């Protein structure tokens, strides 16, 4: 079920903080953090006939009204989505590999 709620968790205080809602409602979207931005992209639109979302939202952590919405061609959106998934998996693999080396 798609939701627009966007929250962050503070591990030190064991507390959730509500942030500005996500502009579009999608399911199975990917979120990627880079520098001061969180990218929300891909996923399925809430209306089944719409198929894949053609939106990319960028949340800037430091701004007061942080969401910026961009529209892309669906194919471009899928390419970006798959590229970021691969990038995330590579970063995860590198982190796991580093942890493995540190453990030795």
Residue pairs with C-beta under 8 A, 6 or more apart in sequence:
1 27
2 25
2 26
2 27
2 46
3 25
4 21
4 22
4 23
4 24
4 25
5 18
5 21
5 22
6 18
6 19
6 20
6 21
6 22
6 59
7 16
7 17
7 18
7 19
8 16
8 17
8 19
9 15
9 16
9 17
10 16
10 17
19 59
19 66
20 59
20 65
20 66
20 67
22 40
22 57
22 59
22 67
23 55
23 57
23 67
23 69
24 45
24 53
24 55
24 57
24 69
25 46
26 40
26 42
26 43
26 44
26 45
26 46
26 53
26 55
27 43
27 44
27 46
28 42
28 43
28 44
29 40
29 41
29 42
29 43
29 53
30 39
30 40
30 41
30 42
30 43
30 81
30 84
30 85
30 88
31 38
31 39
31 40
32 38
32 39
32 41
32 84
32 87
32 88
33 39
36 60
36 61
36 62
37 58
37 59
37 60
37 61
38 58
38 59
38 61
39 56
39 57
39 58
39 59
39 84
40 56
40 57
40 58
40 59
41 53
41 55
41 56
41 57
41 77
41 80
41 81
41 84
42 52
42 53
42 77
42 78
42 80
42 81
42 84
43 52
43 53
43 81
44 50
44 51
44 52
44 53
45 51
45 52
45 53
51 74
52 74
52 77
52 78
53 77
54 71
54 72
54 73
54 74
54 77
55 69
55 70
55 71
55 72
55 77
56 69
56 70
56 71
56 72
56 77
56 80
57 67
57 68
57 69
57 70
58 67
58 68
58 70
59 66
59 67
60 66
60 68
72 80
